[in-house]
Amino acid sequence: MTLLLGTVAILLGPVIYSLGQTRPRVRKTLNVLIVLSIGWIIGVHIIPEALRHGGPLAVGIIIVGIAFPILIERLFKRATDTAHAVVVAIAALGLLIHAVIDGVALLPGSGAGLAHAIVLHRIPVGMALWWTIRPAYGPGVASAVFALVIFSTAAGYIVGEPILEMAATRSIALFQAFMAWSLIHVVAFGVKHKHD
């Protein structure tokens, strides 16, 4: 049941965001909610987890993760689309890994509180995905990304315990900390954006 609720929640994101687009105040509120939600997920879940598993190394990884999107865009200044594609690819990979971990957290043995938190946080995640991907690549690519996220979550839910053991490892926590800043960059500035 929790997997179904998690799937419905992420699919509600685009519906809510699309309904809000006709009203400027609602649109601004949703945009702020998306950025704050992604920041909350990264600041309250991903970064503390990385620090817990990675210790001092995690601090270095986080600093590199913050600098990475900016460095990539500067290195590929003439090929801006290539730079954005690299940043988006890293953010997407991190998102899929996070979706697998969400699937594990939706297992009945994880506790009702955690499952409900996962379901609720998937609504703003769905809104953020739709907000960033659909304008840049169209509804077809956005729908494909949603399908991949749903599939990844289902894989985490179905496979369960072995993934839970892997998800708790230091390398996964550190990778999520590294990619978190690429995700923030994409959400804050959009998939395709100009730097003046």
Contacts in CASP RR format, 6 or more apart in sequence:
PFRMAT RR
TARGET T0000
AUTHOR 0000-0000-0000
METHOD contacts of the structure
MODEL  1
MTLLLGTVAILLGPVIYSLGQTRPRVRKTLNVLIVLSIGWIIGVHIIPEA
LRHGGPLAVGIIIVGIAFPILIERLFKRATDTAHAVVVAIAALGLLIHAV
IDGVALLPGSGAGLAHAIVLHRIPVGMALWWTIRPAYGPGVASAVFALVI
FSTAAGYIVGEPILEMAATRSIALFQAFMAWSLIHVVAFGVKHKHD
2 106 0 8 1.000
2 107 0 8 1.000
2 108 0 8 1.000
2 115 0 8 1.000
2 118 0 8 1.000
2 119 0 8 1.000
2 157 0 8 1.000
3 103 0 8 1.000
3 106 0 8 1.000
3 153 0 8 1.000
3 154 0 8 1.000
3 157 0 8 1.000
5 119 0 8 1.000
6 102 0 8 1.000
6 106 0 8 1.000
6 118 0 8 1.000
6 119 0 8 1.000
6 122 0 8 1.000
6 153 0 8 1.000
7 150 0 8 1.000
7 153 0 8 1.000
7 154 0 8 1.000
9 119 0 8 1.000
9 120 0 8 1.000
9 122 0 8 1.000
9 123 0 8 1.000
10 122 0 8 1.000
10 123 0 8 1.000
10 125 0 8 1.000
10 126 0 8 1.000
10 129 0 8 1.000
10 146 0 8 1.000
10 149 0 8 1.000
10 150 0 8 1.000
10 153 0 8 1.000
11 126 0 8 1.000
11 146 0 8 1.000
12 123 0 8 1.000
12 126 0 8 1.000
13 123 0 8 1.000
13 124 0 8 1.000
13 125 0 8 1.000
13 126 0 8 1.000
13 127 0 8 1.000
13 129 0 8 1.000
13 130 0 8 1.000
14 126 0 8 1.000
14 127 0 8 1.000
14 129 0 8 1.000
14 130 0 8 1.000
14 134 0 8 1.000
14 142 0 8 1.000
14 146 0 8 1.000
16 30 0 8 1.000
16 123 0 8 1.000
16 127 0 8 1.000
17 30 0 8 1.000
17 34 0 8 1.000
17 126 0 8 1.000
17 127 0 8 1.000
17 130 0 8 1.000
17 131 0 8 1.000
18 130 0 8 1.000
19 26 0 8 1.000
20 26 0 8 1.000
20 27 0 8 1.000
20 30 0 8 1.000
21 27 0 8 1.000
30 127 0 8 1.000
30 131 0 8 1.000
31 131 0 8 1.000
33 124 0 8 1.000
33 127 0 8 1.000
34 124 0 8 1.000
34 127 0 8 1.000
34 128 0 8 1.000
34 131 0 8 1.000
34 187 0 8 1.000
35 187 0 8 1.000
35 188 0 8 1.000
37 121 0 8 1.000
37 124 0 8 1.000
37 125 0 8 1.000
37 127 0 8 1.000
37 128 0 8 1.000
38 124 0 8 1.000
38 125 0 8 1.000
38 128 0 8 1.000
38 183 0 8 1.000
38 184 0 8 1.000
38 187 0 8 1.000
39 184 0 8 1.000
40 121 0 8 1.000
41 121 0 8 1.000
41 125 0 8 1.000
42 180 0 8 1.000
42 183 0 8 1.000
42 184 0 8 1.000
43 180 0 8 1.000
46 98 0 8 1.000
46 173 0 8 1.000
46 176 0 8 1.000
46 177 0 8 1.000
46 180 0 8 1.000
47 62 0 8 1.000
47 177 0 8 1.000
47 180 0 8 1.000
49 173 0 8 1.000
49 176 0 8 1.000
49 177 0 8 1.000
50 58 0 8 1.000
50 61 0 8 1.000
50 62 0 8 1.000
50 173 0 8 1.000
50 174 0 8 1.000
50 176 0 8 1.000
50 177 0 8 1.000
51 58 0 8 1.000
51 59 0 8 1.000
51 177 0 8 1.000
52 173 0 8 1.000
53 168 0 8 1.000
53 169 0 8 1.000
53 170 0 8 1.000
53 173 0 8 1.000
53 174 0 8 1.000
54 61 0 8 1.000
54 170 0 8 1.000
54 173 0 8 1.000
54 174 0 8 1.000
57 174 0 8 1.000
58 173 0 8 1.000
58 174 0 8 1.000
58 177 0 8 1.000
61 174 0 8 1.000
61 177 0 8 1.000
61 178 0 8 1.000
62 177 0 8 1.000
62 178 0 8 1.000
62 180 0 8 1.000
62 181 0 8 1.000
64 178 0 8 1.000
65 177 0 8 1.000
65 178 0 8 1.000
65 179 0 8 1.000
65 180 0 8 1.000
65 181 0 8 1.000
65 182 0 8 1.000
66 181 0 8 1.000
68 87 0 8 1.000
68 90 0 8 1.000
68 178 0 8 1.000
68 181 0 8 1.000
68 182 0 8 1.000
69 87 0 8 1.000
69 181 0 8 1.000
69 182 0 8 1.000
69 185 0 8 1.000
70 185 0 8 1.000
72 83 0 8 1.000
72 86 0 8 1.000
72 87 0 8 1.000
73 80 0 8 1.000
73 83 0 8 1.000
73 84 0 8 1.000
73 87 0 8 1.000
73 195 0 8 1.000
75 83 0 8 1.000
76 82 0 8 1.000
76 83 0 8 1.000
76 86 0 8 1.000
77 83 0 8 1.000
80 194 0 8 1.000
81 192 0 8 1.000
84 191 0 8 1.000
84 192 0 8 1.000
84 193 0 8 1.000
87 182 0 8 1.000
87 185 0 8 1.000
87 186 0 8 1.000
88 182 0 8 1.000
88 186 0 8 1.000
88 191 0 8 1.000
90 178 0 8 1.000
90 179 0 8 1.000
90 182 0 8 1.000
91 179 0 8 1.000
91 182 0 8 1.000
91 183 0 8 1.000
91 185 0 8 1.000
91 186 0 8 1.000
92 145 0 8 1.000
93 179 0 8 1.000
94 175 0 8 1.000
94 176 0 8 1.000
94 179 0 8 1.000
94 183 0 8 1.000
95 129 0 8 1.000
95 149 0 8 1.000
95 183 0 8 1.000
96 148 0 8 1.000
96 149 0 8 1.000
96 152 0 8 1.000
97 152 0 8 1.000
97 172 0 8 1.000
97 175 0 8 1.000
97 176 0 8 1.000
97 179 0 8 1.000
98 176 0 8 1.000
99 148 0 8 1.000
99 149 0 8 1.000
99 150 0 8 1.000
99 152 0 8 1.000
99 153 0 8 1.000
100 152 0 8 1.000
100 153 0 8 1.000
100 155 0 8 1.000
100 156 0 8 1.000
100 163 0 8 1.000
100 167 0 8 1.000
101 156 0 8 1.000
101 163 0 8 1.000
101 167 0 8 1.000
101 172 0 8 1.000
102 118 0 8 1.000
102 122 0 8 1.000
102 153 0 8 1.000
102 156 0 8 1.000
103 118 0 8 1.000
103 152 0 8 1.000
103 153 0 8 1.000
103 154 0 8 1.000
103 155 0 8 1.000
103 156 0 8 1.000
103 157 0 8 1.000
103 160 0 8 1.000
104 110 0 8 1.000
104 156 0 8 1.000
104 157 0 8 1.000
104 160 0 8 1.000
104 163 0 8 1.000
104 164 0 8 1.000
104 167 0 8 1.000
105 114 0 8 1.000
105 115 0 8 1.000
105 118 0 8 1.000
106 115 0 8 1.000
106 118 0 8 1.000
106 119 0 8 1.000
106 153 0 8 1.000
106 157 0 8 1.000
107 115 0 8 1.000
107 157 0 8 1.000
107 160 0 8 1.000
107 164 0 8 1.000
108 115 0 8 1.000
126 146 0 8 1.000
128 187 0 8 1.000
129 142 0 8 1.000
129 145 0 8 1.000
129 146 0 8 1.000
129 149 0 8 1.000
130 142 0 8 1.000
131 187 0 8 1.000
132 186 0 8 1.000
132 187 0 8 1.000
132 190 0 8 1.000
132 191 0 8 1.000
133 141 0 8 1.000
133 142 0 8 1.000
133 145 0 8 1.000
133 191 0 8 1.000
134 141 0 8 1.000
134 142 0 8 1.000
135 191 0 8 1.000
136 190 0 8 1.000
136 191 0 8 1.000
136 192 0 8 1.000
137 191 0 8 1.000
155 163 0 8 1.000
156 163 0 8 1.000
166 172 0 8 1.000
END
